[in-house]
Each structure stands twice: as C-alpha cells, then as structure tokens.
C-alpha cells in the first residue's frame, strides 16, 4: 500500500501538468464564447426578451412544455 501511495505521489504532478496543458485550449474557447454569449441584454433587446418570457410563462401554465422534444448527447470524453 505504501509503495502504491509513493508511486502515485511521484506521478501526480506529471498527471496534473498534463491535465492543465490539455485544458488550456478548451478554457480559451469557453472564455471567447462566454464574452459574447453571456452578456446581459441591451435595452434595445428588452422587448424581445419580454416577449420570450411571456411565451415561456404561457407554455408553463398550459403544460405545452411537456410536448417539447430534446436531443440528449451522451458522447463525452474524459
């Protein structure tokens, strides 16, 4: 058990460095799109936002949300 812990302890920094280097491009892509997609709406877009919210509320009240289809993607990589 001690040998396994020692072995893991010596390999852990190498594994972590590899994980950090492989995640940098993905993080950069996320930040690039987040700056564009996650900004609050402008005042000129508020009528469209309010209309969308109204449609959402009508859908919730009428139960129409039960009829929506969704695509589920289980294709992920670790």
C-alpha positions in Angstrom: 0.0 0.0 0.0 2.8 2.4 0.9 4.5 1.6 -2.4 1.4 2.4 -4.4 0.9 5.7 -2.5 4.6 6.7 -3.2 4.2 5.8 -6.8 1.0 7.8 -7.1 2.6 10.7 -5.3 5.5 10.8 -7.7 3.3 10.6 -10.8 0.6 13.1 -9.6 2.4 16.3 -10.5 3.1 14.9 -14.1 -0.6 13.9 -14.5 -1.8 17.3 -13.2 0.5 19.2 -15.5 -0.8 17.2 -18.5 -4.4 17.9 -17.5 -3.7 21.6 -17.1 -2.0 21.8 -20.5 -4.8 19.9 -22.3 -7.5 22.1 -20.7 -6.0 25.5 -21.7 -7.3 25.5 -25.3 -10.8 24.4 -24.1 -10.8 27.2 -21.5 -9.7 29.7 -24.0 -12.6 28.7 -26.3 -15.0 28.9 -23.4 -13.9 32.4 -22.5 -14.0 33.5 -26.1 -17.7 32.5 -26.4 -18.6 33.5 -22.9 -17.6 37.1 -23.6 -20.1 37.2 -26.5 -22.9 34.9 -25.3 -23.2 35.6 -21.6 -23.5 39.3 -21.7 -26.8 40.9 -20.4 -29.3 42.0 -23.0 -29.1 45.6 -24.3 -32.0 47.9 -23.7 -32.9 47.7 -27.4 -33.3 43.9 -27.0 -35.7 44.2 -24.0 -39.0 43.9 -26.0 -37.8 40.7 -27.5 -36.7 39.4 -24.0 -40.1 40.3 -22.5 -42.0 38.6 -25.4 -39.9 35.5 -24.9 -40.6 35.5 -21.2 -44.3 35.8 -21.9 -44.2 32.8 -24.2 -42.3 30.9 -21.5 -44.9 31.7 -18.9 -47.8 30.7 -21.2 -46.0 27.4 -22.0 -45.6 26.7 -18.3 -49.2 27.5 -17.5 -50.7 25.5 -20.4 -48.4 22.5 -20.0 -47.1 22.8 -23.5 -43.6 22.3 -22.2 -44.4 18.6 -21.9 -44.6 18.3 -25.7 -41.1 19.6 -26.4 -38.5 17.2 -27.6 -34.9 17.2 -26.6 -31.8 15.8 -28.0 -29.6 14.1 -25.4 -25.9 13.8 -26.2 -24.1 11.2 -24.2 -21.0 11.5 -26.4 -18.5 13.0 -24.0 -14.8 12.3 -23.5 -12.8 12.2 -20.3 
